[in-house]
């Protein structure tokens, strides 16, 4: 089969490799569309600390079920449109036993530690696979995995109907969090973002968008929420000032969700955490339950318009290197997809 292989950091090429062979409890998907994630770019650049080379990257895929073996085959038919959660978990540690598979003590990830979806076929665990209705646009279905991240983040925030949400960072995950927060009943969602095109998109999604570089940003931030701090805030920017803003503008007893990964420790005013009794909630990838919720959301069609706005460009498989370059260098790009099969 044809696959994109990263031999070493900064060295990728399309080549022929053997089609995966299945063990019991596994399925083979003929990939149709796949999205480029920031993780894929980190892996390519050699910035992922645990990636294993050579590697076929990619975990945001949708495709056709072409083979399934052993346990878990019930309920699926060959030809089904399917997606799969990318987490390879042990199922035995305390985290897995509690349904918190995203923090499995022995966690491995398709596209990072095992070959992923930038290939004509990808092997997945059947217990992590979900059917998608044939009526769903495949390009939208390719966004199920990043949407699952947003679902997990909003669930972990404890956001309730009628509450306000502040999102620092208007990249793909920040925008998806905005969509999920609105769907969850947030009365007001404010996105803080430096890049103008991202602010424009946030406004199209029904949010209030602010530029943190404005001299009167602090006043605008409060005014956007009726002069009050926010019930929950999401740090999705990965810069030190972002967590400071969250601490300053989250209400007493509110929740800060830390999403962005950073190379250096953040300076956090623990005195304010104490005085405001703030809860800082770390989040990692997404739980399988959040993934299943994302499947349901996309299948329902309620996010169709938003997902279409988030898809910036679709490249053919033969131009996958150009797709990676575009995703990395274009600040106004959100989700870049690669079409592998028809």
Phi and psi in degrees as GROMACS dihedral restraints (atoms count N, CA, C in turn):
[ dihedral_restraints ]
;  ai    aj    ak    al  type     phi  dphi    fc
    3     4     5     6     1   -82.2    20    10
    4     5     6     7     1   136.9    20    10
    6     7     8     9     1  -149.2    20    10
    7     8     9    10     1   151.9    20    10
    9    10    11    12     1   -89.4    20    10
   10    11    12    13     1   119.4    20    10
   12    13    14    15     1  -116.0    20    10
   13    14    15    16     1   127.5    20    10
   15    16    17    18     1   -94.5    20    10
   16    17    18    19     1   107.4    20    10
   18    19    20    21     1   -73.2    20    10
   19    20    21    22     1   -42.9    20    10
   21    22    23    24     1  -153.9    20    10
   22    23    24    25     1   165.9    20    10
   24    25    26    27     1   -49.5    20    10
   25    26    27    28     1   133.2    20    10
   27    28    29    30     1    70.7    20    10
   28    29    30    31     1    11.7    20    10
   30    31    32    33     1  -127.1    20    10
   31    32    33    34     1   101.0    20    10
   33    34    35    36     1  -128.6    20    10
   34    35    36    37     1   150.2    20    10
   36    37    38    39     1  -159.8    20    10
   37    38    39    40     1   153.8    20    10
   39    40    41    42     1   -82.9    20    10
   40    41    42    43     1   132.2    20    10
   42    43    44    45     1  -152.0    20    10
   43    44    45    46     1   174.5    20    10
   45    46    47    48     1   -97.9    20    10
   46    47    48    49     1   129.1    20    10
   48    49    50    51     1  -133.3    20    10
   49    50    51    52     1   162.8    20    10
   51    52    53    54     1   -64.2    20    10
   52    53    54    55     1   143.9    20    10
   54    55    56    57     1   -67.8    20    10
   55    56    57    58     1   138.6    20    10
   57    58    59    60     1   -59.6    20    10
   58    59    60    61     1   143.4    20    10
   60    61    62    63     1  -101.0    20    10
   61    62    63    64     1   140.2    20    10
   63    64    65    66     1   -92.8    20    10
   64    65    66    67     1   147.2    20    10
   66    67    68    69     1  -107.5    20    10
   67    68    69    70     1   172.6    20    10
   69    70    71    72     1   -60.8    20    10
   70    71    72    73     1   137.6    20    10
   72    73    74    75     1    85.2    20    10
   73    74    75    76     1    15.8    20    10
   75    76    77    78     1  -124.3    20    10
   76    77    78    79     1   159.1    20    10
   78    79    80    81     1  -135.2    20    10
   79    80    81    82     1   156.2    20    10
   81    82    83    84     1  -115.9    20    10
   82    83    84    85     1   126.9    20    10
   84    85    86    87     1  -112.3    20    10
   85    86    87    88     1   130.5    20    10
   87    88    89    90     1   -84.4    20    10
   88    89    90    91     1   110.4    20    10
   90    91    92    93     1   -70.6    20    10
   91    92    93    94     1   134.7    20    10
   93    94    95    96     1  -110.4    20    10
   94    95    96    97     1   -48.4    20    10
   96    97    98    99     1  -133.8    20    10
   97    98    99   100     1   149.9    20    10
   99   100   101   102     1  -146.2    20    10
  100   101   102   103     1   141.8    20    10
  102   103   104   105     1   -96.5    20    10
  103   104   105   106     1   151.4    20    10
  105   106   107   108     1   -92.4    20    10
  106   107   108   109     1   122.7    20    10
  108   109   110   111     1  -102.6    20    10
  109   110   111   112     1   158.1    20    10
  111   112   113   114     1   -57.0    20    10
  112   113   114   115     1   -32.8    20    10
  114   115   116   117     1   -61.9    20    10
  115   116   117   118     1   -40.6    20    10
  117   118   119   120     1   -60.2    20    10
  118   119   120   121     1   -41.1    20    10
  120   121   122   123     1   -68.6    20    10
  121   122   123   124     1   -39.4    20    10
  123   124   125   126     1   -61.8    20    10
  124   125   126   127     1   -42.9    20    10
  126   127   128   129     1   -61.4    20    10
  127   128   129   130     1   -47.3    20    10
  129   130   131   132     1   -60.0    20    10
  130   131   132   133     1   -39.6    20    10
  132   133   134   135     1   -81.7    20    10
  133   134   135   136     1    -1.9    20    10
  135   136   137   138     1    79.4    20    10
  136   137   138   139     1    19.9    20    10
  138   139   140   141     1   -97.9    20    10
  139   140   141   142     1    -2.1    20    10
  141   142   143   144     1   -90.3    20    10
  142   143   144   145     1   123.2    20    10
  144   145   146   147     1   -69.8    20    10
  145   146   147   148     1   -19.6    20    10
  147   148   149   150     1  -122.8    20    10
  148   149   150   151     1     6.7    20    10
  150   151   152   153     1   -62.6    20    10
  151   152   153   154     1   143.8    20    10
  153   154   155   156     1  -111.0    20    10
  154   155   156   157     1   125.8    20    10
  156   157   158   159     1  -111.1    20    10
  157   158   159   160     1   151.4    20    10
  159   160   161   162     1   -70.4    20    10
  160   161   162   163     1   155.2    20    10
  162   163   164   165     1  -149.5    20    10
  163   164   165   166     1   140.1    20    10
  165   166   167   168     1   -93.2    20    10
  166   167   168   169     1   114.3    20    10
  168   169   170   171     1   -80.3    20    10
  169   170   171   172     1   179.9    20    10
  171   172   173   174     1   105.2    20    10
  172   173   174   175     1   132.4    20    10
  174   175   176   177     1  -143.5    20    10
  175   176   177   178     1     1.5    20    10
  177   178   179   180     1  -104.4    20    10
  178   179   180   181     1    68.1    20    10
  180   181   182   183     1  -120.0    20    10
  181   182   183   184     1   157.8    20    10
  183   184   185   186     1  -139.2    20    10
  184   185   186   187     1   146.6    20    10
  186   187   188   189     1  -170.2    20    10
  187   188   189   190     1  -164.8    20    10
  189   190   191   192     1  -104.1    20    10
  190   191   192   193     1   131.3    20    10
  192   193   194   195     1   -71.7    20    10
  193   194   195   196     1   119.7    20    10
  195   196   197   198     1  -116.1    20    10
  196   197   198   199     1   -16.3    20    10
  198   199   200   201     1  -158.1    20    10
  199   200   201   202     1   143.4    20    10
  201   202   203   204     1  -148.9    20    10
  202   203   204   205     1   142.6    20    10
  204   205   206   207     1  -137.6    20    10
  205   206   207   208     1   129.4    20    10
  207   208   209   210     1    75.3    20    10
  208   209   210   211     1  -147.8    20    10
  210   211   212   213     1   -56.5    20    10
  211   212   213   214     1   135.0    20    10
  213   214   215   216     1    95.4    20    10
  214   215   216   217     1    -1.9    20    10
  216   217   218   219     1   -72.7    20    10
  217   218   219   220     1   -20.2    20    10
  219   220   221   222     1   -61.4    20    10
  220   221   222   223     1   138.5    20    10
  222   223   224   225     1    91.0    20    10
  223   224   225   226     1    -8.6    20    10
  225   226   227   228     1  -112.0    20    10
  226   227   228   229     1   152.0    20    10
  228   229   230   231     1  -129.7    20    10
  229   230   231   232     1   143.4    20    10
  231   232   233   234     1   -59.5    20    10
  232   233   234   235     1   136.3    20    10
  234   235   236   237     1   100.5    20    10
  235   236   237   238     1   -11.6    20    10
  237   238   239   240     1   -60.9    20    10
  238   239   240   241     1   145.1    20    10
  240   241   242   243     1   -82.4    20    10
  241   242   243   244     1   126.5    20    10
  243   244   245   246     1  -138.2    20    10
  244   245   246   247     1   156.7    20    10
  246   247   248   249     1  -129.6    20    10
  247   248   249   250     1   166.9    20    10
  249   250   251   252     1  -147.3    20    10
  250   251   252   253     1   138.8    20    10
  252   253   254   255     1   -66.4    20    10
  253   254   255   256     1   137.9    20    10
  255   256   257   258     1   -84.6    20    10
  256   257   258   259     1    -1.3    20    10
  258   259   260   261     1   -81.3    20    10
  259   260   261   262     1   130.8    20    10
  261   262   263   264     1  -106.7    20    10
  262   263   264   265     1   108.5    20    10
  264   265   266   267     1  -119.8    20    10
  265   266   267   268     1   159.0    20    10
  267   268   269   270     1   -80.1    20    10
  268   269   270   271     1   -29.0    20    10
  270   271   272   273     1    75.8    20    10
  271   272   273   274     1     4.4    20    10
  273   274   275   276     1  -123.0    20    10
  274   275   276   277     1   -24.6    20    10
  276   277   278   279     1   -71.7    20    10
  277   278   279   280     1   171.3    20    10
  279   280   281   282     1   -58.9    20    10
  280   281   282   283     1   -41.4    20    10
  282   283   284   285     1   -63.0    20    10
  283   284   285   286     1   -46.3    20    10
  285   286   287   288     1   -63.1    20    10
  286   287   288   289     1   -39.7    20    10
  288   289   290   291     1   -62.7    20    10
  289   290   291   292     1   -27.3    20    10
  291   292   293   294     1   -93.0    20    10
  292   293   294   295     1     4.5    20    10
  294   295   296   297     1    80.2    20    10
  295   296   297   298     1    14.5    20    10
  297   298   299   300     1  -104.5    20    10
  298   299   300   301     1    57.3    20    10
  300   301   302   303     1   -63.8    20    10
  301   302   303   304     1   -21.1    20    10
  303   304   305   306     1   -68.6    20    10
  304   305   306   307     1   -15.0    20    10
  306   307   308   309     1  -120.2    20    10
  307   308   309   310     1    32.3    20    10
  309   310   311   312     1   -52.2    20    10
  310   311   312   313     1   139.2    20    10
  312   313   314   315     1   -66.9    20    10
  313   314   315   316     1   -18.4    20    10
  315   316   317   318     1  -122.5    20    10
  316   317   318   319     1    34.1    20    10
  318   319   320   321     1   -62.8    20    10
  319   320   321   322     1   131.9    20    10
  321   322   323   324     1  -125.7    20    10
  322   323   324   325     1   156.2    20    10
  324   325   326   327     1  -131.2    20    10
  325   326   327   328     1   130.6    20    10
  327   328   329   330     1   -61.1    20    10
  328   329   330   331     1   132.1    20    10
  330   331   332   333     1    92.1    20    10
  331   332   333   334     1    -4.5    20    10
  333   334   335   336     1  -126.9    20    10
  334   335   336   337     1   -48.9    20    10
  336   337   338   339     1  -113.1    20    10
  337   338   339   340     1    -9.3    20    10
  339   340   341   342     1  -144.7    20    10
  340   341   342   343     1   154.9    20    10
  342   343   344   345     1   -58.1    20    10
  343   344   345   346     1   138.1    20    10
  345   346   347   348     1  -110.2    20    10
  346   347   348   349     1  -150.6    20    10
  348   349   350   351     1   -94.5    20    10
  349   350   351   352     1     0.7    20    10
  351   352   353   354     1   -82.2    20    10
  352   353   354   355     1    62.7    20    10
  354   355   356   357     1  -158.2    20    10
  355   356   357   358     1   166.7    20    10
  357   358   359   360     1   -67.6    20    10
  358   359   360   361     1   -26.4    20    10
  360   361   362   363     1  -139.4    20    10
  361   362   363   364     1   146.1    20    10
  363   364   365   366     1  -134.6    20    10
  364   365   366   367     1   141.1    20    10
  366   367   368   369     1   -95.5    20    10
  367   368   369   370     1   132.9    20    10
  369   370   371   372     1  -133.8    20    10
  370   371   372   373     1   164.4    20    10
  372   373   374   375     1   -80.1    20    10
  373   374   375   376     1   127.9    20    10
  375   376   377   378     1   -59.0    20    10
  376   377   378   379     1   -36.4    20    10
  378   379   380   381     1   -68.4    20    10
  379   380   381   382     1   -10.8    20    10
  381   382   383   384     1  -105.3    20    10
  382   383   384   385     1     6.2    20    10
  384   385   386   387     1  -102.2    20    10
  385   386   387   388     1   144.7    20    10
  387   388   389   390     1  -134.8    20    10
  388   389   390   391     1   143.2    20    10
  390   391   392   393     1   -81.4    20    10
  391   392   393   394     1   143.0    20    10
  393   394   395   396     1  -117.4    20    10
  394   395   396   397     1   134.1    20    10
  396   397   398   399     1   -56.6    20    10
  397   398   399   400     1   144.1    20    10
  399   400   401   402     1   -61.5    20    10
  400   401   402   403     1   -21.8    20    10
  402   403   404   405     1   -74.0    20    10
  403   404   405   406     1   -14.2    20    10
  405   406   407   408     1   -79.5    20    10
  406   407   408   409     1   130.8    20    10
  408   409   410   411     1   -59.8    20    10
  409   410   411   412     1   128.6    20    10
  411   412   413   414     1   -61.8    20    10
  412   413   414   415     1   -31.2    20    10
  414   415   416   417     1   -67.1    20    10
  415   416   417   418     1   -38.4    20    10
  417   418   419   420     1   -67.3    20    10
  418   419   420   421     1   -40.0    20    10
  420   421   422   423     1   -62.5    20    10
  421   422   423   424     1   -27.6    20    10
  423   424   425   426     1   -67.1    20    10
  424   425   426   427     1   -13.0    20    10
  426   427   428   429     1   -95.4    20    10
  427   428   429   430     1     5.5    20    10
  429   430   431   432     1   -62.2    20    10
  430   431   432   433     1   -43.0    20    10
  432   433   434   435     1   -63.9    20    10
  433   434   435   436     1   -51.1    20    10
  435   436   437   438     1   -63.9    20    10
  436   437   438   439     1   -31.5    20    10
  438   439   440   441     1   -63.5    20    10
  439   440   441   442     1   -35.8    20    10
  441   442   443   444     1   -61.6    20    10
  442   443   444   445     1   -35.3    20    10
  444   445   446   447     1   -59.7    20    10
  445   446   447   448     1   -46.7    20    10
  447   448   449   450     1   -65.0    20    10
  448   449   450   451     1   -40.6    20    10
  450   451   452   453     1   -60.0    20    10
  451   452   453   454     1   -45.6    20    10
  453   454   455   456     1   -61.6    20    10
  454   455   456   457     1   -43.5    20    10
  456   457   458   459     1   -63.5    20    10
  457   458   459   460     1   -43.9    20    10
  459   460   461   462     1   -68.8    20    10
  460   461   462   463     1   -40.4    20    10
  462   463   464   465     1   -61.1    20    10
  463   464   465   466     1   -42.4    20    10
  465   466   467   468     1   -69.8    20    10
  466   467   468   469     1   -21.1    20    10
  468   469   470   471     1   -74.7    20    10
  469   470   471   472     1   -22.3    20    10
  471   472   473   474     1    75.5    20    10
  472   473   474   475     1    15.3    20    10
  474   475   476   477     1   -53.6    20    10
  475   476   477   478     1   131.6    20    10
  477   478   479   480     1  -112.6    20    10
  478   479   480   481     1   159.0    20    10
  480   481   482   483     1   -54.9    20    10
  481   482   483   484     1   131.9    20    10
  483   484   485   486     1    90.0    20    10
  484   485   486   487     1    -2.0    20    10
  486   487   488   489     1   -92.3    20    10
  487   488   489   490     1   168.3    20    10
  489   490   491   492     1  -105.0    20    10
  490   491   492   493     1   149.7    20    10
  492   493   494   495     1  -132.0    20    10
  493   494   495   496     1   135.1    20    10
  495   496   497   498     1  -113.5    20    10
  496   497   498   499     1   127.0    20    10
  498   499   500   501     1  -117.7    20    10
  499   500   501   502     1   118.5    20    10
  501   502   503   504     1   -96.9    20    10
  502   503   504   505     1   108.8    20    10
  504   505   506   507     1   112.3    20    10
  505   506   507   508     1   114.4    20    10
  507   508   509   510     1  -106.0    20    10
  508   509   510   511     1    33.9    20    10
  510   511   512   513     1   -75.0    20    10
  511   512   513   514     1  -170.5    20    10
  513   514   515   516     1   -54.1    20    10
  514   515   516   517     1   -45.8    20    10
  516   517   518   519     1   -69.9    20    10
  517   518   519   520     1   -39.9    20    10
  519   520   521   522     1   -60.3    20    10
  520   521   522   523     1   -42.0    20    10
  522   523   524   525     1   -68.0    20    10
  523   524   525   526     1   -38.3    20    10
  525   526   527   528     1   -68.1    20    10
  526   527   528   529     1   -36.1    20    10
  528   529   530   531     1   -60.9    20    10
  529   530   531   532     1   -41.2    20    10
  531   532   533   534     1   -59.4    20    10
  532   533   534   535     1   -44.0    20    10
  534   535   536   537     1   -62.3    20    10
  535   536   537   538     1   -45.1    20    10
  537   538   539   540     1   -69.1    20    10
  538   539   540   541     1   -40.3    20    10
  540   541   542   543     1   -60.7    20    10
  541   542   543   544     1   -41.6    20    10
  543   544   545   546     1   -65.8    20    10
  544   545   546   547     1   -42.0    20    10
  546   547   548   549     1   -65.0    20    10
  547   548   549   550     1   -28.3    20    10
  549   550   551   552     1   -82.1    20    10
  550   551   552   553     1    -4.1    20    10
  552   553   554   555     1   104.9    20    10
  553   554   555   556     1    14.2    20    10
  555   556   557   558     1   -61.6    20    10
  556   557   558   559     1   135.2    20    10
  558   559   560   561     1   -79.3    20    10
  559   560   561   562     1   -24.7    20    10
  561   562   563   564     1  -151.4    20    10
  562   563   564   565     1   132.7    20    10
  564   565   566   567     1  -126.4    20    10
  565   566   567   568     1   123.3    20    10
  567   568   569   570     1  -116.3    20    10
  568   569   570   571     1   131.0    20    10
  570   571   572   573     1  -113.5    20    10
  571   572   573   574     1   126.0    20    10
  573   574   575   576     1  -101.6    20    10
  574   575   576   577     1   120.6    20    10
  576   577   578   579     1  -153.9    20    10
  577   578   579   580     1   136.8    20    10
  579   580   581   582     1   -76.3    20    10
  580   581   582   583     1   -40.2    20    10
  582   583   584   585     1   -76.8    20    10
  583   584   585   586     1   125.8    20    10
  585   586   587   588     1   -61.4    20    10
  586   587   588   589     1   -43.2    20    10
  588   589   590   591     1   -61.2    20    10
  589   590   591   592     1   -32.1    20    10
  591   592   593   594     1   -73.6    20    10
  592   593   594   595     1   -34.1    20    10
  594   595   596   597     1   -66.4    20    10
  595   596   597   598     1   -39.4    20    10
  597   598   599   600     1   -61.2    20    10
  598   599   600   601     1   -43.4    20    10
  600   601   602   603     1   -64.0    20    10
  601   602   603   604     1   -43.5    20    10
  603   604   605   606     1   -57.8    20    10
  604   605   606   607     1   -39.4    20    10
  606   607   608   609     1   -67.5    20    10
  607   608   609   610     1   -37.8    20    10
  609   610   611   612     1   -63.8    20    10
  610   611   612   613     1   -28.5    20    10
  612   613   614   615     1   -83.6    20    10
  613   614   615   616     1     2.6    20    10
  615   616   617   618     1    91.3    20    10
  616   617   618   619     1    17.8    20    10
  618   619   620   621     1  -103.4    20    10
  619   620   621   622     1   166.6    20    10
  621   622   623   624     1   -92.6    20    10
  622   623   624   625     1   128.3    20    10
  624   625   626   627     1  -115.5    20    10
  625   626   627   628     1   132.1    20    10
  627   628   629   630     1  -128.2    20    10
  628   629   630   631     1   150.1    20    10
  630   631   632   633     1   -97.8    20    10
  631   632   633   634     1   115.8    20    10
  633   634   635   636     1   -66.9    20    10
  634   635   636   637     1   -10.9    20    10
  636   637   638   639     1   -87.1    20    10
  637   638   639   640     1    -8.8    20    10
  639   640   641   642     1   -63.4    20    10
  640   641   642   643     1   143.1    20    10
  642   643   644   645     1   -65.7    20    10
  643   644   645   646     1   -26.1    20    10
  645   646   647   648     1  -108.5    20    10
  646   647   648   649     1    29.8    20    10
  648   649   650   651     1   -56.8    20    10
  649   650   651   652     1   -43.8    20    10
  651   652   653   654     1   -60.6    20    10
  652   653   654   655     1   -42.8    20    10
  654   655   656   657     1   -66.7    20    10
  655   656   657   658     1   -41.9    20    10
  657   658   659   660     1   -64.2    20    10
  658   659   660   661     1   -37.2    20    10
  660   661   662   663     1   -63.0    20    10
  661   662   663   664     1   -43.3    20    10
  663   664   665   666     1   -71.7    20    10
  664   665   666   667     1   -41.8    20    10
  666   667   668   669     1   -61.7    20    10
  667   668   669   670     1   -34.4    20    10
  669   670   671   672     1   -63.9    20    10
  670   671   672   673     1   -21.6    20    10
  672   673   674   675     1  -115.4    20    10
  673   674   675   676     1    32.8    20    10
  675   676   677   678     1    67.6    20    10
  676   677   678   679     1    27.8    20    10
  678   679   680   681     1    83.0    20    10
  679   680   681   682     1     5.2    20    10
  681   682   683   684     1  -114.1    20    10
  682   683   684   685     1   153.4    20    10
  684   685   686   687     1   -69.4    20    10
  685   686   687   688     1   172.9    20    10
  687   688   689   690     1   -95.8    20    10
  688   689   690   691     1   150.1    20    10
  690   691   692   693     1   -67.6    20    10
  691   692   693   694     1   -44.4    20    10
  693   694   695   696     1  -137.0    20    10
  694   695   696   697     1   152.7    20    10
  696   697   698   699     1  -136.4    20    10
  697   698   699   700     1   151.0    20    10
  699   700   701   702     1  -124.6    20    10
  700   701   702   703     1   121.7    20    10
  702   703   704   705     1   -94.5    20    10
  703   704   705   706     1   100.5    20    10
  705   706   707   708     1  -122.6    20    10
  706   707   708   709     1    22.6    20    10
  708   709   710   711     1  -104.8    20    10
  709   710   711   712     1   -33.4    20    10
  711   712   713   714     1    77.4    20    10
  712   713   714   715     1    28.8    20    10
  714   715   716   717     1  -126.8    20    10
  715   716   717   718     1   148.9    20    10
  717   718   719   720     1   -56.2    20    10
  718   719   720   721     1   -36.9    20    10
  720   721   722   723     1   -64.4    20    10
  721   722   723   724     1   -23.1    20    10
  723   724   725   726     1   -66.5    20    10
  724   725   726   727     1   -46.0    20    10
  726   727   728   729     1   -68.2    20    10
  727   728   729   730     1   -32.6    20    10
  729   730   731   732     1   -62.2    20    10
  730   731   732   733     1   -44.5    20    10
  732   733   734   735     1   -61.2    20    10
  733   734   735   736     1   -42.3    20    10
  735   736   737   738     1   -61.1    20    10
  736   737   738   739     1   -45.6    20    10
  738   739   740   741     1   -63.0    20    10
  739   740   741   742     1   -41.6    20    10
  741   742   743   744     1   -72.7    20    10
  742   743   744   745     1   -32.6    20    10
  744   745   746   747     1  -115.7    20    10
  745   746   747   748     1    15.4    20    10
  747   748   749   750     1   -98.2    20    10
  748   749   750   751     1   137.8    20    10
  750   751   752   753     1   -67.7    20    10
  751   752   753   754     1   162.3    20    10
  753   754   755   756     1   -54.1    20    10
  754   755   756   757     1   133.4    20    10
  756   757   758   759     1    68.4    20    10
  757   758   759   760     1    11.8    20    10
  759   760   761   762     1   -79.0    20    10
  760   761   762   763     1  -177.5    20    10
  762   763   764   765     1  -124.8    20    10
  763   764   765   766     1   134.2    20    10
  765   766   767   768     1  -108.7    20    10
  766   767   768   769     1   126.7    20    10
  768   769   770   771     1  -104.7    20    10
  769   770   771   772     1   119.0    20    10
  771   772   773   774     1   -93.1    20    10
  772   773   774   775     1   110.4    20    10
  774   775   776   777     1  -107.5    20    10
  775   776   777   778     1   -48.6    20    10
  777   778   779   780     1   -66.3    20    10
  778   779   780   781     1   141.3    20    10
  780   781   782   783     1   -91.5    20    10
  781   782   783   784     1   137.6    20    10
  783   784   785   786     1  -126.2    20    10
  784   785   786   787     1   150.1    20    10
  786   787   788   789     1   -81.2    20    10
  787   788   789   790     1   -29.4    20    10
  789   790   791   792     1  -114.4    20    10
  790   791   792   793     1   151.4    20    10
  792   793   794   795     1   -62.1    20    10
  793   794   795   796     1   146.3    20    10
  795   796   797   798     1   -85.8    20    10
  796   797   798   799     1   142.3    20    10
  798   799   800   801     1   -82.8    20    10
  799   800   801   802     1   113.6    20    10
  801   802   803   804     1  -118.4    20    10
  802   803   804   805     1   131.5    20    10
  804   805   806   807     1   -77.7    20    10
  805   806   807   808     1    93.1    20    10
  807   808   809   810     1   -67.3    20    10
  808   809   810   811     1   -21.3    20    10
  810   811   812   813     1   -63.3    20    10
  811   812   813   814     1   -39.9    20    10
  813   814   815   816     1   -70.9    20    10
  814   815   816   817     1   -35.7    20    10
  816   817   818   819     1   -59.0    20    10
  817   818   819   820     1   -42.2    20    10
  819   820   821   822     1   -66.5    20    10
  820   821   822   823     1   -51.3    20    10
  822   823   824   825     1   -66.2    20    10
  823   824   825   826     1   -34.7    20    10
  825   826   827   828     1   -94.7    20    10
  826   827   828   829     1    -3.4    20    10
  828   829   830   831     1    49.6    20    10
  829   830   831   832     1    52.9    20    10
  831   832   833   834     1   -83.0    20    10
  832   833   834   835     1   148.7    20    10
  834   835   836   837     1  -107.1    20    10
  835   836   837   838     1   124.0    20    10
  837   838   839   840     1  -104.2    20    10
  838   839   840   841     1   116.7    20    10
  840   841   842   843     1  -110.2    20    10
  841   842   843   844     1   115.2    20    10
  843   844   845   846     1   -77.1    20    10
  844   845   846   847     1   150.2    20    10
  846   847   848   849     1  -137.1    20    10
  847   848   849   850     1   145.6    20    10
  849   850   851   852     1  -135.5    20    10
  850   851   852   853     1   121.0    20    10
  852   853   854   855     1    50.7    20    10
  853   854   855   856     1  -114.4    20    10
  855   856   857   858     1  -165.8    20    10
  856   857   858   859     1   152.6    20    10
  858   859   860   861     1   -78.0    20    10
  859   860   861   862     1   164.2    20    10
  861   862   863   864     1   -65.9    20    10
  862   863   864   865     1   -32.7    20    10
  864   865   866   867     1   -63.4    20    10
  865   866   867   868     1   -41.9    20    10
  867   868   869   870     1   -63.0    20    10
  868   869   870   871     1   -37.0    20    10
  870   871   872   873     1   -63.3    20    10
  871   872   873   874     1   -44.1    20    10
  873   874   875   876     1   -64.1    20    10
  874   875   876   877     1   -36.0    20    10
  876   877   878   879     1   -64.5    20    10
  877   878   879   880     1   -38.9    20    10
  879   880   881   882     1   -64.5    20    10
  880   881   882   883     1   -39.3    20    10
  882   883   884   885     1   -58.6    20    10
  883   884   885   886     1   -45.0    20    10
  885   886   887   888     1   -64.9    20    10
  886   887   888   889     1   -39.5    20    10
  888   889   890   891     1   -63.3    20    10
  889   890   891   892     1   -47.5    20    10
  891   892   893   894     1   -66.5    20    10
  892   893   894   895     1   -39.5    20    10
  894   895   896   897     1   -65.1    20    10
  895   896   897   898     1   -29.2    20    10
  897   898   899   900     1   -71.8    20    10
  898   899   900   901     1   -23.9    20    10
  900   901   902   903     1    85.2    20    10
  901   902   903   904     1    -2.1    20    10
  903   904   905   906     1   -69.7    20    10
  904   905   906   907     1   -18.0    20    10
  906   907   908   909     1  -110.2    20    10
  907   908   909   910     1    14.3    20    10
  909   910   911   912     1   -54.0    20    10
  910   911   912   913     1   -49.3    20    10
  912   913   914   915     1   -63.1    20    10
  913   914   915   916     1   -42.3    20    10
  915   916   917   918     1   -65.8    20    10
  916   917   918   919     1   -44.5    20    10
  918   919   920   921     1   -63.6    20    10
  919   920   921   922     1   -39.1    20    10
  921   922   923   924     1   -62.1    20    10
  922   923   924   925     1   -37.8    20    10
  924   925   926   927     1   -66.6    20    10
  925   926   927   928     1   -29.6    20    10
  927   928   929   930     1   -80.9    20    10
  928   929   930   931     1   -17.9    20    10
  930   931   932   933     1   -83.5    20    10
  931   932   933   934     1   110.7    20    10
  933   934   935   936     1   -83.8    20    10
  934   935   936   937     1   -42.7    20    10
  936   937   938   939     1  -162.7    20    10
  937   938   939   940     1   149.3    20    10
  939   940   941   942     1  -121.0    20    10
  940   941   942   943     1   126.4    20    10
  942   943   944   945     1  -109.6    20    10
  943   944   945   946     1   149.7    20    10
  945   946   947   948     1   -73.2    20    10
  946   947   948   949     1   159.6    20    10
  948   949   950   951     1   -60.4    20    10
  949   950   951   952     1   -36.5    20    10
  951   952   953   954     1   -64.6    20    10
  952   953   954   955     1   -18.2    20    10
  954   955   956   957     1  -107.6    20    10
  955   956   957   958     1    28.2    20    10
  957   958   959   960     1   -63.3    20    10
  958   959   960   961     1   -34.2    20    10
  960   961   962   963     1   -63.0    20    10
  961   962   963   964     1   -39.8    20    10
  963   964   965   966     1   -64.7    20    10
  964   965   966   967     1   -35.9    20    10
  966   967   968   969     1   -63.8    20    10
  967   968   969   970     1   -43.3    20    10
  969   970   971   972     1   -61.7    20    10
  970   971   972   973     1   -44.6    20    10
  972   973   974   975     1   -62.4    20    10
  973   974   975   976     1   -43.2    20    10
  975   976   977   978     1   -62.9    20    10
  976   977   978   979     1   -45.2    20    10
  978   979   980   981     1   -63.2    20    10
  979   980   981   982     1   -33.5    20    10
  981   982   983   984     1   -82.3    20    10
  982   983   984   985     1   -33.0    20    10
  984   985   986   987     1  -101.3    20    10
  985   986   987   988     1   -17.9    20    10
  987   988   989   990     1   -95.4    20    10
  988   989   990   991     1   108.3    20    10
  990   991   992   993     1   -65.7    20    10
  991   992   993   994     1   -23.4    20    10
  993   994   995   996     1   -90.7    20    10
  994   995   996   997     1     5.4    20    10
  996   997   998   999     1   -85.1    20    10
  997   998   999  1000     1   139.2    20    10
  999  1000  1001  1002     1  -107.8    20    10
 1000  1001  1002  1003     1   -90.4    20    10
 1002  1003  1004  1005     1  -103.4    20    10
 1003  1004  1005  1006     1   122.3    20    10
 1005  1006  1007  1008     1  -104.1    20    10
 1006  1007  1008  1009     1   125.4    20    10
 1008  1009  1010  1011     1  -109.4    20    10
 1009  1010  1011  1012     1   153.9    20    10
 1011  1012  1013  1014     1  -122.1    20    10
 1012  1013  1014  1015     1   128.4    20    10
 1014  1015  1016  1017     1   -92.0    20    10
 1015  1016  1017  1018     1   119.0    20    10
 1017  1018  1019  1020     1  -100.5    20    10
 1018  1019  1020  1021     1   -43.9    20    10
 1020  1021  1022  1023     1  -130.1    20    10
 1021  1022  1023  1024     1   168.6    20    10
